[in-house]
Amino acid sequence: MPQNNRRVIYFFTLISHDWRMRKSFALLLAATAIIGLTLGVANAAAPVVGKKCSKAGLSAKVAGDRFTCTKSGKKLIWKKVIPAVVKAVPSPSPTQTMDPAPIIVAPSAPPEPTQTPKPSIFANQSALTRFISLAQAARANATNKLPILDTSGAVTINQVAGQGLPLFVKASTTDRFTFLGPTPLVETDPTRTGAVSQITKDHRMVYQARDDLPPWAVAFTISTTDSLGRFVVETSGMNGSRLPQYSWRLVYKTSTGPWMYQSIAGLSRPNDDAHHFDEVSLGAPGSFSIRLEFEATTSFYGIGLSDVTSTISTLTSNASPRVAILGDSWVSPEFNETGPVHVWDAFTGALTWITGWNVISAGVAGQGYLQPARGGTETYKDRVVRDLVPQNPDVIIFTGSPNDPWGPGKFTDEQIAAEMGRDIKLVQEANPDILIIVCSPFQTDPHQASLMRKEAASLGVSIIDFATPALFDENNNAQRQLVDGHPTRLGSAYIANEMLKRIAGLNSK
């Protein structure tokens, strides 16, 4: 009951013996009730958790609480904006263990705690210190290396007609697989029971636009007594995709050996919605660590095992923290490469390998802070909260884009830096506990980098300066790491190593 109403009732108690005042009190009580009803009506339009709202991305603030309009299933409902819990990051160590495999569910807003913490642009200072320590530990860890091509021919992959093996472990078995990239969605179509995807048969997507969907991967350990070390991978590709084929790539290691590719380009199958079965032979029985690297349109059904003594379990390497990278075609990725290449060869994929972090790509070709993607209308501001915040990242890294100053819009450095600041504020308002780091343009633009540095400092955000010293110059690009405005496979590995080095060298004070 409102405090004012309590005072009215207390006053009535004091004067109720006086019959001459009862009529006046009755009128006063009626007026109080009318005011209460009026206030109730006025507040009815305010956001209420779980109630319908009109447009995804809308936000409102009521009594110090922030609400956002979020898609839940097929409905748009109000949800309170609550920071995700910041994970404790261990002290630098050459070996780190991974969190348990994620529960495979559609991404949703973070759970609501009992109260809303007061947002602060300096709230992430301790998180930055811990993240810098993780970067330093990753650089010191000699086991964090890119896979190498296995030319021995001991491991083979052959297409087969079906599973044909006595055991099958569904992809949706959450205690068997570790997923990298955005948390995949569980298929509900009866022809895809137990499968997981970035885009499902009923067109649910981890990101709202199909062209925004990123590479992803599944990791696990397998122990097998099969004489050839066999297992069967079941996948399919989404019919109607931009490309006629998808490819998946096998990466593997023994307990003592390095990570190796079976093929750099991976294995191609048609995007035709049909189930495809590929039998992997590791050449011998034993225990192996496995990563299956997928393109965005790949659906993964699970693994067939050759005998009942074979087992699959989550891979125990570090896949934390969750680091989302917002960008353009360098992130999406696109390559100018004459040799074999796979989408996981982008610098975001390379960063996953050399850190053990779960690096989540969010790149769209032709896009920037102000430049819409080719044939579209969206810019970074349309995607960063809608697509990345629901993935509950610990860190979001903003990367610049040559599309802004050099594309059709030819925006000025001042316009670009100001828009970057507005996009950062969107994330800070949606979840102030996400650590934000900004990268200046990968290609030299010292003036734009200077303006970005000032904008980031005003918002309490760290910046990685790729203009001074320049990320690419005549010396390193003599190895053709950058060709016609896009990195090669070699260039992507170089970018990942430089990004890690410069994160490790950030000032946390």
C-alpha positions as CSV (number, residue, x, y, z in Angstrom):
1,M,0.0,0.0,0.0
2,P,1.4,3.5,-0.8
3,Q,2.7,5.5,2.1
4,N,0.2,8.3,1.5
5,N,-2.8,5.9,1.9
6,R,-1.4,4.6,5.2
7,R,-1.3,8.1,6.5
8,V,-5.0,8.7,5.5
9,I,-6.1,5.5,7.3
10,Y,-4.1,6.5,10.4
11,F,-5.7,9.9,10.4
12,F,-9.2,8.3,10.2
13,T,-8.3,6.2,13.3
14,L,-7.6,9.4,15.2
15,I,-10.8,11.2,14.2
16,S,-13.3,8.4,13.9
17,H,-14.9,9.2,17.3
18,D,-16.0,12.6,15.9
19,W,-19.2,11.9,13.8
20,R,-19.0,15.4,12.3
21,M,-15.7,14.5,10.5
22,R,-16.8,11.1,9.1
23,K,-18.5,12.6,6.0
24,S,-15.4,14.6,5.1
25,F,-13.2,11.6,5.6
26,A,-15.4,9.5,3.2
27,L,-14.9,12.1,0.5
28,L,-11.1,12.1,1.2
29,L,-10.9,8.3,1.0
30,A,-12.8,8.3,-2.3
31,A,-10.4,10.9,-3.7
32,T,-7.4,8.8,-2.7
33,A,-8.9,5.7,-4.4
34,I,-9.4,7.7,-7.6
35,I,-5.8,9.0,-7.5
36,G,-4.5,5.4,-7.0
37,L,-6.6,4.2,-10.0
38,T,-5.3,7.1,-12.1
39,L,-1.7,6.2,-11.3
40,G,-2.3,2.6,-12.1
41,V,-3.6,3.5,-15.5
42,A,-0.7,5.9,-16.1
43,N,1.8,3.1,-15.3
44,A,0.0,0.4,-17.4
45,A,1.9,1.5,-20.5
46,A,5.3,1.0,-18.8
47,P,7.4,-2.1,-19.8
48,V,6.6,-5.2,-17.8
49,V,8.8,-8.3,-17.9
50,G,7.2,-10.9,-20.1
51,K,4.6,-8.6,-21.7
52,K,4.4,-8.0,-25.4
53,C,6.3,-5.2,-27.1
54,S,6.2,-3.8,-30.6
55,K,9.8,-3.9,-32.1
56,A,13.0,-5.8,-31.3
57,G,15.7,-3.6,-30.0
58,L,13.4,-1.0,-28.4
59,S,14.6,0.1,-24.9
60,A,13.0,2.0,-22.0
61,K,14.0,3.0,-18.5
62,V,11.6,2.8,-15.6
63,A,12.5,3.6,-11.9
64,G,16.2,3.0,-12.6
65,D,15.6,-0.3,-14.4
66,R,16.3,-0.8,-18.1
67,F,14.1,-2.9,-20.3
68,T,14.6,-4.1,-23.9
69,C,12.2,-5.6,-26.5
70,T,13.6,-9.1,-27.2
71,K,12.4,-11.8,-29.5
72,S,11.5,-15.0,-27.5
73,G,10.4,-17.8,-29.9
74,K,8.0,-16.1,-32.2
75,K,7.0,-13.3,-29.8
76,L,8.4,-10.0,-28.9
77,I,8.4,-9.4,-25.1
78,W,9.9,-7.0,-22.6
79,K,13.0,-8.2,-20.7
80,K,14.9,-6.4,-18.0
81,V,18.4,-5.6,-19.0
82,I,20.7,-7.3,-16.5
83,P,24.4,-7.6,-16.8
84,A,25.7,-11.2,-17.2
85,V,27.9,-12.4,-14.4
86,V,31.5,-11.7,-15.2
87,K,33.5,-14.9,-15.1
88,A,36.4,-15.1,-12.8
89,V,39.6,-15.3,-14.9
90,P,42.5,-17.3,-13.5
91,S,46.0,-16.0,-13.0
92,P,48.4,-16.5,-16.0
93,S,49.3,-20.1,-16.3
94,P,50.7,-22.2,-19.2
95,T,47.8,-24.6,-18.9
96,Q,44.1,-23.8,-18.4
97,T,41.0,-26.0,-18.3
98,M,37.8,-25.3,-20.2
99,D,34.4,-24.6,-18.7
100,P,31.9,-27.5,-19.0
101,A,30.2,-27.8,-22.4
102,P,27.5,-25.2,-23.0
103,I,23.9,-26.2,-22.8
104,I,22.6,-26.1,-26.3
105,V,19.6,-23.7,-26.3
106,A,18.5,-20.7,-28.3
107,P,20.3,-17.6,-27.0
108,S,18.3,-15.6,-24.6
109,A,18.7,-12.6,-22.4
110,P,20.8,-13.1,-19.2
111,P,18.9,-14.2,-16.1
112,E,17.5,-11.6,-13.8
113,P,19.3,-11.1,-10.4
114,T,17.6,-9.6,-7.4
115,Q,18.7,-6.1,-8.2
116,T,20.1,-4.0,-11.0
117,P,23.7,-2.9,-10.4
118,K,24.4,0.8,-11.1
119,P,26.1,1.0,-14.6
120,S,29.5,2.6,-14.7
121,I,31.9,3.2,-17.6
122,F,34.7,2.1,-15.3
123,A,32.9,-1.1,-14.1
124,N,35.2,-3.3,-16.3
125,Q,38.5,-2.2,-15.0
126,S,39.1,-5.4,-13.1
127,A,37.8,-7.5,-16.0
128,L,40.3,-5.7,-18.3
129,T,43.1,-6.6,-16.0
130,R,42.1,-10.2,-15.9
131,F,41.7,-10.3,-19.7
132,I,45.1,-8.9,-20.2
133,S,46.5,-11.6,-17.9
134,L,44.8,-14.2,-20.0
135,A,46.3,-12.8,-23.2
136,Q,49.8,-12.8,-21.6
137,A,49.3,-16.4,-20.5
138,A,48.1,-17.4,-24.0
139,R,51.3,-15.9,-25.5
140,A,53.4,-17.8,-23.0
141,N,51.7,-21.2,-23.7
142,A,53.8,-23.1,-26.2
143,T,50.9,-25.5,-27.0
144,N,48.7,-22.7,-28.5
145,K,49.6,-23.1,-32.1
146,L,47.8,-23.3,-35.4
147,P,47.3,-26.8,-36.8
148,I,49.6,-28.1,-39.5
149,L,48.7,-30.2,-42.6
150,D,49.2,-33.9,-42.1
151,T,50.8,-35.3,-45.3
152,S,51.3,-38.8,-44.1
153,G,47.9,-40.0,-45.4
154,A,47.3,-42.1,-42.3
155,V,43.9,-40.3,-41.7
156,T,41.3,-40.7,-44.4
157,I,37.7,-39.6,-44.9
158,N,35.3,-41.5,-47.2
159,Q,31.6,-40.8,-48.0
160,V,29.4,-43.7,-47.0
161,A,25.7,-44.4,-47.5
162,G,24.6,-44.2,-43.9
163,Q,25.8,-44.5,-40.3
164,G,26.2,-48.3,-40.4
165,L,27.8,-48.3,-37.0
166,P,26.3,-49.7,-33.8
167,L,26.4,-46.6,-31.7
168,F,25.3,-43.0,-32.4
169,V,25.8,-39.9,-30.2
170,K,23.4,-37.1,-31.0
171,A,24.8,-33.6,-31.4
172,S,22.3,-32.3,-28.8
173,T,23.8,-34.6,-26.2
174,T,25.2,-31.7,-24.1
175,D,27.7,-33.6,-22.0
176,R,29.6,-35.0,-24.9
177,F,30.4,-32.0,-27.1
178,T,32.0,-28.6,-26.7
179,F,30.8,-25.9,-29.2
180,L,32.9,-23.0,-30.4
181,G,31.4,-19.9,-32.0
182,P,27.8,-18.9,-31.1
183,T,25.8,-21.4,-29.1
184,P,24.0,-23.5,-31.8
185,L,20.3,-24.0,-31.9
186,V,18.6,-27.4,-31.5
187,E,16.6,-28.5,-34.5
188,T,12.9,-29.2,-34.0
189,D,12.1,-30.6,-37.5
190,P,11.4,-34.4,-37.3
191,T,13.9,-35.1,-40.1
192,R,16.7,-33.5,-38.0
193,T,16.1,-34.9,-34.6
194,G,19.1,-34.4,-32.3
195,A,20.8,-32.0,-34.8
196,V,22.2,-28.6,-34.0
197,S,22.6,-25.6,-36.4
198,Q,23.3,-21.9,-36.7
199,I,20.3,-21.8,-39.0
200,T,17.6,-24.4,-38.4
201,K,15.1,-26.0,-40.8
202,D,12.4,-23.8,-39.5
203,H,14.6,-20.7,-40.1
204,R,15.5,-19.8,-36.6
205,M,19.0,-18.2,-36.6
206,V,21.6,-17.4,-34.0
207,Y,21.9,-14.0,-35.7
208,Q,18.9,-12.3,-37.4
209,A,20.3,-12.1,-40.9
210,R,21.4,-15.2,-42.8
211,D,24.4,-13.4,-44.4
212,D,25.7,-12.5,-40.9
213,L,25.9,-16.2,-39.7
214,P,29.5,-17.2,-38.6
215,P,31.7,-20.2,-38.8
216,W,31.3,-22.6,-35.9
217,A,32.9,-25.8,-34.6
218,V,32.4,-28.8,-32.3
219,A,35.2,-30.3,-30.2
220,F,35.4,-33.6,-28.3
221,T,37.7,-36.4,-27.3
222,I,37.2,-39.9,-28.6
223,S,38.5,-43.2,-27.2
224,T,38.1,-46.1,-29.6
225,T,39.2,-49.8,-29.7
226,D,38.4,-50.0,-33.4
227,S,41.4,-51.3,-35.4
228,L,41.1,-48.4,-37.8
229,G,39.9,-45.8,-35.3
230,R,36.7,-45.2,-37.2
231,F,33.7,-42.9,-36.6
232,V,31.1,-41.4,-38.9
233,V,30.2,-37.7,-39.1
234,E,26.7,-36.8,-40.1
235,T,25.9,-33.4,-41.5
236,S,23.7,-31.5,-44.0
237,G,23.7,-28.1,-45.7
238,M,20.9,-25.6,-45.9
239,N,19.1,-25.7,-49.3
240,G,18.8,-22.2,-50.8
241,S,22.1,-20.9,-49.4
242,R,24.1,-18.3,-51.2
243,L,26.7,-20.9,-52.1
244,P,25.9,-24.4,-53.7
245,Q,28.2,-26.2,-51.3
246,Y,29.3,-26.3,-47.7
247,S,32.6,-27.7,-46.3
248,W,33.6,-29.1,-43.0
249,R,37.1,-29.7,-41.9
250,L,38.6,-32.4,-39.6
251,V,41.4,-31.3,-37.2
252,Y,42.8,-33.9,-34.8
253,K,45.7,-34.8,-32.4
254,T,46.9,-37.7,-30.3
255,S,47.8,-37.2,-26.7
256,T,51.3,-36.3,-27.5
257,G,51.3,-34.9,-31.0
258,P,50.4,-31.5,-32.5
259,W,47.0,-30.5,-33.9
260,M,46.8,-31.5,-37.6
261,Y,44.4,-30.9,-40.6
262,Q,43.3,-33.8,-42.7
263,S,42.8,-31.2,-45.4
264,I,43.2,-27.5,-45.4
265,A,40.2,-26.8,-47.6
266,G,38.0,-29.4,-45.8
267,L,35.5,-31.8,-47.4
268,S,32.7,-30.3,-49.6
269,R,29.1,-31.5,-49.7
270,P,26.1,-29.9,-51.5
271,N,23.7,-27.5,-49.7
272,D,20.7,-29.6,-50.5
273,D,19.1,-30.5,-47.1
274,A,20.2,-34.1,-47.6
275,H,22.0,-36.0,-44.9
276,H,25.6,-36.7,-45.7
277,F,27.7,-39.4,-44.0
278,D,31.5,-39.3,-43.9
279,E,33.5,-42.1,-42.3
280,V,36.7,-40.9,-40.6
281,S,39.5,-43.4,-40.2
282,L,42.2,-42.2,-37.7
283,G,44.3,-45.2,-38.7
284,A,44.6,-46.9,-35.3
285,P,42.8,-47.4,-32.0
286,G,43.5,-45.0,-29.2
287,S,42.4,-41.7,-27.7
288,F,42.2,-38.6,-29.9
289,S,41.2,-35.0,-29.6
290,I,38.9,-33.9,-32.4
291,R,37.6,-30.6,-33.8
292,L,35.1,-30.5,-36.7
293,E,35.1,-27.0,-38.2
294,F,31.9,-26.0,-40.0
295,E,30.6,-23.3,-42.3
296,A,27.6,-21.3,-41.2
297,T,25.0,-23.3,-43.2
298,T,26.2,-26.7,-41.8
299,S,23.8,-28.8,-39.6
300,F,25.5,-31.3,-37.4
301,Y,23.6,-34.4,-36.3
302,G,26.2,-36.3,-34.3
303,I,28.8,-39.1,-34.4
304,G,28.5,-42.8,-35.2
305,L,30.8,-45.0,-33.3
306,S,32.2,-48.4,-34.4
307,D,31.8,-50.4,-31.2
308,V,30.2,-50.2,-27.8
309,T,33.5,-49.6,-26.0
310,S,34.1,-46.4,-27.9
311,T,33.4,-43.2,-25.9
312,I,33.0,-39.5,-26.6
313,S,33.5,-36.7,-24.1
314,T,33.9,-32.9,-24.0
315,L,37.3,-31.6,-25.0
316,T,39.2,-30.3,-22.0
317,S,41.0,-27.4,-23.5
318,N,40.3,-23.7,-22.6
319,A,37.3,-22.3,-24.5
320,S,36.8,-19.3,-22.2
321,P,36.3,-16.4,-22.2
322,R,33.7,-15.8,-24.9
323,V,35.1,-13.1,-27.1
324,A,32.9,-11.6,-29.9
325,I,34.5,-9.7,-32.7
326,L,32.3,-7.2,-34.7
327,G,33.6,-6.3,-38.1
328,D,33.3,-6.4,-41.9
329,S,34.5,-8.9,-44.6
330,W,37.8,-9.4,-42.8
331,V,35.8,-11.0,-40.0
332,S,33.0,-12.6,-42.0
333,P,35.5,-13.8,-43.7
334,E,36.5,-13.1,-47.3
335,F,39.9,-14.1,-48.7
336,N,42.0,-13.2,-51.6
337,E,43.9,-16.4,-51.6
338,T,45.4,-18.6,-54.4
339,G,45.9,-21.7,-52.3
340,P,43.4,-23.9,-50.4
341,V,41.5,-22.1,-47.6
342,H,38.6,-22.6,-45.2
343,V,36.4,-20.1,-43.4
344,W,38.1,-21.1,-40.1
345,D,41.3,-19.6,-41.5
346,A,40.1,-16.1,-40.9
347,F,41.9,-14.2,-38.1
348,T,39.0,-14.9,-35.7
349,G,39.5,-18.6,-36.2
350,A,43.3,-18.3,-35.8
351,L,42.7,-16.3,-32.6
352,T,40.7,-19.2,-31.2
353,W,43.6,-21.6,-31.9
354,I,46.4,-19.5,-30.4
355,T,44.4,-18.5,-27.3
356,G,42.0,-21.4,-26.5
357,W,39.3,-18.8,-26.2
358,N,35.9,-19.1,-27.8
359,V,36.1,-16.4,-30.4
360,I,32.7,-15.6,-32.0
361,S,32.8,-14.0,-35.4
362,A,30.3,-11.3,-36.4
363,G,31.4,-9.8,-39.7
364,V,29.3,-8.7,-42.7
365,A,31.0,-7.9,-46.0
366,G,30.9,-4.3,-47.1
367,Q,29.7,-3.0,-43.8
368,G,31.1,-0.5,-41.3
369,Y,30.1,1.9,-38.6
370,L,28.2,4.1,-41.1
371,Q,28.5,2.2,-44.4
372,P,25.6,-0.3,-45.0
373,A,26.5,-3.7,-46.2
374,R,26.3,-4.4,-50.0
375,G,22.6,-4.4,-51.0
376,G,21.4,-3.8,-47.4
377,T,20.7,-1.0,-45.0
378,E,22.2,-2.3,-41.7
379,T,25.4,-1.0,-40.1
380,Y,27.3,-2.1,-36.9
381,K,24.7,-0.4,-34.7
382,D,21.9,-2.7,-36.0
383,R,23.8,-5.8,-35.1
384,V,25.9,-5.3,-32.0
385,V,23.1,-5.4,-29.4
386,R,20.6,-7.5,-31.4
387,D,23.0,-10.3,-32.3
388,L,26.0,-10.2,-30.0
389,V,24.7,-9.3,-26.6
390,P,22.3,-12.3,-26.4
391,Q,25.4,-14.6,-26.9
392,N,26.5,-13.4,-23.4
393,P,30.1,-12.6,-24.4
394,D,32.6,-11.6,-21.8
395,V,34.3,-9.3,-24.3
396,I,33.2,-7.5,-27.5
397,I,36.0,-6.2,-29.8
398,F,34.9,-3.6,-32.3
399,T,37.0,-3.5,-35.5
400,G,37.1,-0.6,-37.9
401,S,36.3,-0.8,-41.6
402,P,37.8,0.7,-44.7
403,N,34.2,0.6,-46.1
404,D,33.4,3.8,-44.1
405,P,36.0,6.2,-45.6
406,W,36.5,4.5,-48.9
407,G,33.1,3.1,-49.8
408,P,30.2,4.9,-51.5
409,G,29.4,7.0,-48.4
410,K,33.0,8.3,-48.0
411,F,32.3,9.3,-44.4
412,T,34.8,11.5,-42.6
413,D,37.0,10.5,-39.8
414,E,35.0,12.7,-37.4
415,Q,31.7,11.0,-38.4
416,I,33.2,7.5,-38.0
417,A,34.6,8.2,-34.6
418,A,31.4,9.7,-33.3
419,E,29.3,6.8,-34.6
420,M,31.8,4.4,-33.0
421,G,31.1,6.1,-29.7
422,R,27.3,5.8,-30.1
423,D,27.7,2.1,-30.8
424,I,29.8,1.6,-27.7
425,K,27.1,3.3,-25.6
426,L,24.5,0.9,-27.0
427,V,26.4,-2.0,-25.6
428,Q,27.1,-0.3,-22.3
429,E,23.4,0.4,-21.8
430,A,22.4,-3.1,-22.8
431,N,25.0,-4.8,-20.6
432,P,27.5,-2.7,-18.7
433,D,29.5,-5.7,-17.6
434,I,30.6,-6.7,-21.1
435,L,34.2,-5.7,-21.5
436,I,34.6,-3.5,-24.7
437,I,37.8,-3.1,-26.6
438,V,38.1,-1.1,-29.8
439,C,40.5,-1.6,-32.7
440,S,41.5,1.3,-34.9
441,P,41.4,0.5,-38.7
442,F,43.6,-2.4,-39.8
443,Q,44.9,-0.3,-42.6
444,T,46.8,2.8,-41.8
445,D,44.7,5.9,-40.9
446,P,46.5,7.7,-38.1
447,H,44.0,10.6,-38.0
448,Q,41.0,8.3,-37.6
449,A,42.8,6.3,-35.0
450,S,43.6,9.4,-33.0
451,L,39.9,10.5,-33.0
452,M,38.8,7.0,-32.1
453,R,41.3,7.0,-29.2
454,K,39.8,10.2,-27.8
455,E,36.3,8.9,-28.2
456,A,37.1,5.6,-26.5
457,A,38.9,7.3,-23.6
458,S,35.9,9.4,-22.9
459,L,33.8,6.2,-22.5
460,G,36.3,4.3,-20.4
461,V,37.2,1.9,-23.2
462,S,40.6,0.5,-24.2
463,I,41.8,0.8,-27.8
464,I,44.2,-1.3,-29.8
465,D,46.0,1.0,-32.2
466,F,46.8,-0.7,-35.5
467,A,47.9,2.6,-37.1
468,T,51.0,3.3,-35.0
469,P,52.9,1.1,-35.6
470,A,51.1,0.1,-38.8
471,L,49.7,-3.4,-38.8
472,F,50.6,-3.8,-42.5
473,D,53.5,-2.1,-44.2
474,E,55.8,-2.9,-47.1
475,N,58.0,-5.1,-45.0
476,N,55.5,-7.6,-43.7
477,N,53.3,-7.5,-46.8
478,A,56.2,-8.6,-48.9
479,Q,54.9,-12.1,-48.0
480,R,51.6,-11.2,-49.6
481,Q,49.7,-11.2,-46.3
482,L,47.3,-8.7,-47.8
483,V,46.1,-8.9,-51.4
484,D,43.6,-6.5,-53.0
485,G,42.2,-5.3,-49.7
486,H,41.7,-8.7,-48.0
487,P,44.1,-10.9,-46.0
488,T,45.4,-14.2,-47.2
489,R,45.5,-17.3,-45.0
490,L,49.0,-16.3,-43.9
491,G,47.8,-12.7,-43.3
492,S,44.9,-13.8,-41.0
493,A,47.3,-15.7,-38.8
494,Y,49.5,-12.6,-38.6
495,I,46.5,-10.4,-37.6
496,A,45.5,-12.9,-34.9
497,N,49.0,-12.9,-33.4
498,E,49.3,-9.1,-33.6
499,M,45.9,-8.7,-31.9
500,L,46.8,-11.1,-29.1
501,K,50.2,-9.3,-28.6
502,R,48.6,-5.9,-28.4
503,I,45.8,-7.1,-26.1
504,A,48.6,-8.5,-23.8
505,G,50.3,-5.1,-24.0
506,L,47.3,-2.9,-23.1
507,N,47.5,-0.7,-20.0
508,S,45.0,-1.8,-17.3
509,K,45.7,1.3,-15.1
